[in-house]
Amino acid sequence: MKILPKKTISHLTPYKANPLSSQCRAKLDANESPYDLPAEIKRRVFNELKRLSFNRYPDPDALKLRAVFSKKIKLPLKWITAGNGSDELILYLTLAFAKDKVLFFSPTFAMYRVIGISCGAKAMNIPLKTGFRLPLEHILKQKDASIIFISSPNNPTGNCFRKDDILNIIKKTNAMVVLDEAYAEFCKDSFLRYLKRFKNLVILRTFSKAFGLAGMRVGFMISHPYIIREVNKVRLPYNLGLFSQVAGRVALEKSHFLTRSLKTIISERERVFENLCRLNGICPYPSQANFILFKTCACSDTLYAYLTKNGVLVRNLNGYGGLKNCLRVTIGTKKENDLFLERLKSYEKKKR
Ligand SMILES: Cc1ncc(COP(=O)(O)O)c(C=O)c1O
């Protein structure tokens, strides 16, 4: 007898990373940092790990990691919980708080929908307005929403939403507002300072992007302690492994390494943007994250296939969340970005 899944998840598809990613010369499809942790910081992580017992469970509360993060953001420990990437924290928030409807915008990060549906909530997506702006009136009409997810800067559009719009939503809604700041380091702005004022605000941070720790899966949720308490009820014991706890803490203690890589990624973002603007048939959208969304005049599937065949992996977003003929490129090293731009130029020449 075949066992059937819940009806609600039957139309979901498993997440698949691109199988070509290890063969590409420029992997620019997942918004990772192009820079690994500096060697001396990795050495420190390994040295610490050598002294720890792998046969024992890790600290279930990731106390040392949270303590360093708490000092960094100047908020008490009880305002913070750590997760296996921010994805896991989105899952916990939804498990604990999605009573009926979860709300998000299109296009945005795919996991709000997948997790909402998986947890049995009604996943409602509202299209962003022209210029990728938040549809305020529409949002505030949704009286039965339990959670509103806002990614700012937004993935995949790259823009930050207007501060006043976000504040208006937080003030006027009865829902929990989860502000996903996965890319905050690239726009140098944050809503952390509003947390004490608004009890319905939750902020998510990740070490998968600017910190270059995607492989370690470290994320944080910051909110009023009454929310943390509820999330901790559904959080799995020992959710964050030993390696992740140590790597995250050491990277945070030595986070001066970030200044240089952030500066390079931001200046490369501006350089790639300007170059894209000069290309015929390509229209890039301004970005405050570590990636750029761009529209192509012709069908983006053909360009995507050409780039992949020629060693450059980007994300094809044709048809995603209302986007048409759009691709998203992550900012890589200068060499990777040059290869990407060069391939775009050769594609353009080939078409002429
Ligand atoms: C907006 C946003 N939130 C969360 C995540 C997931 O991050 P993590 O690796 O911490 O699970 C991503 C990853 O791409 C993202 O774009």
The ligand as an SDF file (V2000), in Angstrom:
LIG
                    3D

 16 16  0  0  0  0  0  0  0  0999 V2000
   15.8700   36.4890    2.2190 C   0  0  0  0  0  0  0  0  0  0  0  0
   16.5270   35.2280    2.6770 C   0  0  0  0  0  0  0  0  0  0  0  0
   16.2500   34.7640    3.8900 N   0  0  0  0  0  0  0  0  0  0  0  0
   16.8150   33.6280    4.3500 C   0  0  0  0  0  0  0  0  0  0  0  0
   17.6880   32.9030    3.5620 C   0  0  0  0  0  0  0  0  0  0  0  0
   18.2110   31.6070    4.0960 C   0  0  0  0  0  0  0  0  0  0  0  0
   19.3870   31.7880    4.7620 O   0  0  0  0  0  0  0  0  0  0  0  0
   20.0450   30.6400    5.6020 P   0  0  0  0  0  0  0  0  0  0  0  0
   21.1870   30.1440    4.8140 O   0  0  0  0  0  0  0  0  0  0  0  0
   20.4740   31.3390    6.8630 O   0  0  0  0  0  0  0  0  0  0  0  0
   19.0330   29.5850    5.8880 O   0  0  0  0  0  0  0  0  0  0  0  0
   18.0050   33.3440    2.2790 C   0  0  0  0  0  0  0  0  0  0  0  0
   18.9020   32.5640    1.4340 C   0  0  0  0  0  0  0  0  0  0  0  0
   19.0790   32.7460    0.2720 O   0  0  0  0  0  0  0  0  0  0  0  0
   17.4000   34.5360    1.8170 C   0  0  0  0  0  0  0  0  0  0  0  0
   17.6310   34.9990    0.5840 O   0  0  0  0  0  0  0  0  0  0  0  0
  1  2  1  0
  2  3  1  0
  2 15  2  0
  3  4  2  0
  4  5  1  0
  5  6  1  0
  5 12  2  0
  6  7  1  0
  7  8  1  0
  8  9  2  0
  8 10  1  0
  8 11  1  0
 12 13  1  0
 12 15  1  0
 13 14  2  0
 15 16  1  0
M  END
$$$$
